[in-house]
């Protein structure tokens, strides 16, 4: 799959950049689109957006007002109606859908039909997987061309698909052979389309995406940057802070168990044991990487439709202190995943667009701050990841030394 450049030279003093969401009518994408419009218009502060804090404001990131949204989805509920549902559930401010109605309508016009759904099987036709990849890539290229964009970033925020049976690694490995036709899961079809359209890719989900071995060589040859996977928004964010605390204070963690109660689309998707296993793998990996061992205990995910877009996460940590004194730490996290994820998605789109503009390519391990299962090598502690992110921000500045910016 050959990449087609999506960064034409623009004479405009204020170039615009596209954000192409996979799952464009879902809660996260809707919240991000509505929130970007609200913040750009000065209706709300950029709470939760790391890229709007002082260390990042001089990095040359695309302004929020320059972002143009589109995407793929398999559902047809218009974005304005979706935003109204989120406002009714307390995810968005009550008056926001009407305040940014025009922006939601404009983004909805740029949403194209997606598919197949996770779990879909071969329909017996002669249609190959190369065909949907071509269609998806053409949609993205057409979006960039019609909108006169300086480039676009493809961001996967679709529901978690069941764990792939194909071998996977922290980043694509070019030595893996291409699998038989028909084995690419939906998330990998979209990732392949991003490469084919010449666009950087961000996987904010635990789904396979670019981790499929068949995409290793195309990803490496594309010259594009990519980041992922599985956004770190709640329970795992807390684990990445508490884990180093126990390690640095020489306290022995004996067991670490957790429970998640959530509703909405994520709750329904994660009711599938295979999808839940894909989600939990990242949560467990953070502890193993931080503590150097895997403590006893598991994470359970329960679908509670009545919770809607809200979730509750409990952690029960058993640890030993001086002279074997046995102690317990319990935490409760209650929050809204969409409101936690949306500002991070906007951060990532801006950072990756700028990385592409600066000529960076390959896995952006410096963005591990945002993920449970980051690509490339990097620290697991949130504090160390944040320090790495700040150093990365320095590389994005126009006055940064160009030596070594190519990967």
N, C-alpha and C positions, 0 to 999 in steps of 0.2 A: 504494500500500500504506500503510494508516494504522497508526500505532503504537498499541498498547494499553498503557497504563501498567503497569509490572511492579513498582512501588514503593509498595504500599499502606502507609498509616500503621499502624505496629505499636506496641502498648502494651507489648510485651515490653522489659525493660531490656537484653536481650542479643539483638538481632535476628540471624536467620540469613540467610545469602546463598547462592544457588545458583551452582554452576559447571557449565555444560552443555557437555560436550566433544563436538565432532565428531571421530569416531575414538576413542570412549570406551573401547574395548577394546584399543587399541594400546599400544605400549611406553611412550610419553611419558605418556599419560593414566594408565595403570596405575601407573607410577612416581610420578606426582604424587599420586594418591589414596592410595596406600600410604604415601608419604613424609609427606603432610600429617597422616595419622593418627598416624604414628610420632613426628613432632615435637610435635604437640599433646599427646600422652601423655607426653612427656618421655623417650621411648626413644632418640632421636637428636637431636643438635644441628641447628640450621637452616643447616648449611653450604651456601653457594651462594645463599641467599635474601637479596637486597639489602634487601628490606623489613624484615628482622629485624635490621638494623644501626642504630646510634644515630640517624642523621639521619632515619630513617623511622618510628621507634617511637612518635612522638607525633602522627602524622598522622590518627589516627582510623580506620585501616584495619580491616577486619573481622578479628577474631581467627581464627587457623587452626581453632580448635575450633568456630567458627560456620559453617564452609563445609560445604555439602551438595552431593554430586556426582550427576550423571546425564549423559545424553547420547544420541547416535545412533551406531550402527555397523552395518556390513553383515556382520560376522562374529558368530558365536554362542559363541565360547569364553568361558566365565564368567571374571570378573575374578580370583577366587581361583586358578583354574587358570593363568591368564595370569601372575599374580604368581609362582606356583611355577616356571614356565618361566624367568622373569627371574632368579629366585634361583639356579636351576640354572646359568644362564649368567654368574653373578657380578655382575649388574646390581643386584640387591637383596641385602641381607644374608640369609644362609641362613635364619635364624629369623623373619624379618619377616613373611612371608605368614601364618604361623600366629598371630603376635602381633596382627595387625590384620585377622584373618579376618572378624570381624563387620562392620567398616567396609567391607571389600571386597564382602561379600555385600549390604549395604545399598545401596551404589552400583550394584551389578550389577542390582538390582531396578528401578533407575530408568533403565536403558538401553533405548531403543526402536529398532526396525529402521530403518536408513537406506537410502539409495539415491537415484539410480542410481549405479553405479560410473563413474569416469572412463573415457571412451571408449565408453560405452554409446550405442547409436544408437536412433532412433525405432523403437518396436516395431509401428508401424502402427495403434495403437489411437487412439481419440478422446481419450485422456487428455491434458490440457494441463499445462504446467509449473506453472500456478497451483494445481493439486491437491496435488502433493507439498509445495509451500510451505505451503499451508493445514494439511496433516497435520503437518508438522514444527513449525509455529508452535503448533498445538493441543497437541502433546506438551510443548512448553516451558511453555506457560501452565498446563497441567494439573500439571506438576511444581511450579511456583511455588505454585499454589493448594493442592494436597494437602499440601505440606510446610510451608505457612504461612510462606513466605519473604518477606523484605523486598525481594527482587529477585534477579535472576540475570544472569550474564554468559555469553555464548556464546563459546567458545574453539575455534578450528579447529586441531586437531593431527593431522588425517588425512594420509594419504600424498599426496605432491605429484602434482597432476594435470598433464597436458601443457599447455604454454603456450597461452593463449587466442589465437584469431585475431582477436578483437575489439580495437579500439583501447583502450589503457589509459593512465592517467596516474598521477602520484604520489598523487593523491587523486581521488575521483569528481568528474567535471565535469558540471554540470547542463545544459549546452548540448547534450550528445550525445542523438540520438534513440533511442527504445527500439528494440531489434532485433526481428527477426521471432521469433514464437513458436518455442520449441524450441532456442534458441541459448544459453540459460543453462547454463554448466557446473555440475557438482554442487556445487562450493564456493560458487557464487553462489546456488544454491537454498537452501542452509543460511543464508547471509548474509541473504537476503531474508526467510527465516523468522524470524531474530533480530529484524529490524526490525518485522516484523508482530506479533511477540510483545511488542514494546516493551522489548527487551533490548539492552544494549550488546554490542559485537562485537569480538573480537580475532582476527586472522588470524596465527597463528604459522607459517604455511607460505608458500611462494612462489605458491600457487594464486590464482586470480583473486579469489574472494570479493567484497568490496564494490567492487573496482576495475572491475567490469563497468559500462559506460556506462548500461545499463538501470536500474541501482540508484542512479544519481547523485541524481536528484530525490527518490526515497523516503528515501535516507540523509539528505539535507539537510533534508527536511521532518520527519524523525522526532524531532528534538530530542535524539537520543541521542549519546553519545560512542563513538568506535571507535578502534582502534589496529592497527598491523601495518606491513609484513608481512614474513614470513620471519625467524624467530628467529635471532639471532646467537649461536652457541654455541661455535664452534671455530675453524676456519681463518679465517673472516671477522672474528671477534673479534680475532685476532692481527693481521690486516691493518689493522684500524682503529686499532691501537696503533703498528705499525711504519711505516705510511704517513706519519703526521705526523712521526715521527722523521726520516725522510729529508728531508722538506720543510723542517723547522725547522733542520736541520743543513746545508741547501743542497747535498745530495748528489743527483746526477742518476740517477734510476732508468731504466735502459735496457730491462730486461725483467723480467717477473714471471710465472713459470709455476707451476702447482700440479697436484697429483694427489691424489685422494681414493680410498681403498679402504674399502669398507663393505659390510656385509651386512644381514640383517634385512629388515623391510618396506621401509625406505627404500632399501636397496640394490636390491631388486627393482623398486621403483617408478622409481628413477632410471636403471635399465637402459634405459628408454624414452628415446631421444634428445630427444624434445620435452620430457619432464619434466626431464631433465638441463639442457636449455637454460634452462628457467624458473629452476632452482636457481642456475645459474652467472651469470645476469644480475645478481643481487644482489651476488655476490662481486666481479664486475668493476666494478660501479657504485661500490662503496666506494673502489676505487683511483682511478677517474676523478674522483670528487668530492673526494678527499683531495689527490691530486697535481696536479689541474688538467689532466691529460692521461692518455691510456690507454697504458700501456707495452705492448711486445710480449709475447706469451705468452698461453697459454690455461689453463683449468682442466679437467682430465679427471676423470671419475667412473667408477670401475670397481666392479661388483657382485661381491663375494667372499662368497658365502653362509656359508662356514665362519667368518667373523668375527662372525656374529650381530649383536648390538647394539653392537659395538665398531667403531671406525674409526681409520684412520691417514691423516693429511694431511701432505703434503710441499709446501714452497714453495722455489723456487729464484729468488733475486733477484740480478740483475746490475746493478751501479751504478758510477758514476764518482766518483772523489774528486779531490783537488787535483792540478792539472797533468795531468788525464786518467788518473790511475792507476785501472786497472780492478780491481774487487773483487767478491766474491760473498758473499752471506749465504744460508745454507740453514737451514730450520727443519723440525722434525718434531713433529707434534701427534698424540698417541695418547690416545684417550679414549672415553667412552661417551656417545653423544648423548642417550640418555634421562635419564641422571643429570645431564647438563649442562642439558638443557632443562626438566626438571620443576620445579626451584625458580624458574626464570624465569616459567614458566606460572602458578605460584601467585602470584608477585609481580604479574604483569599482571592476573590476575583480581581481586586485592585493590585494586590501584591504580585500575582502571577502575570497579569497584563503588563505590569512594569518590568518584571523579570524578562519577559519576552522582548520588550522594547530595548532592554539593555543587552540582549544577545545571550542570555543564559539558556541552558538547555539541560535536559535530563531530569532526574528526580530531585526535587527541592527539599532536601532533608532539613534545611534551616526552618522550614515551616512546621516542624514537628510539634511546636507549641499548640497547634490547633487540632491534633489528631491523637486517637488512641493507638493507632497502628501506623506510624509514619513510614514513608518510603525512605530508603537510604539509612545511613548510620547516624545516630545522634543520642543525646541523653534522654532519660525518662523523667527526670525531675522537672517540674514545671518551672522552677526558678532558673535552672540551667537552660531549659528550652527558651525561656523568655530572653535570657542574655544572648543566646545564639540568634534569636529573631532580631534583636536590636543590632547585632553586628551585620546581619543580612541587610537590614535597612540602610546601613552605611554604604553597602555595595550598590544600592539602587540609586544613589544620588548622582546627579549629573557631573558633579565635580570629583566623583570617586575615581581612583586610579583604574584605568581600563585594563591594566595588566592582570591576567588571570580571571577575567570575567567570563571567558568562554570555557565551557565544560567539555 
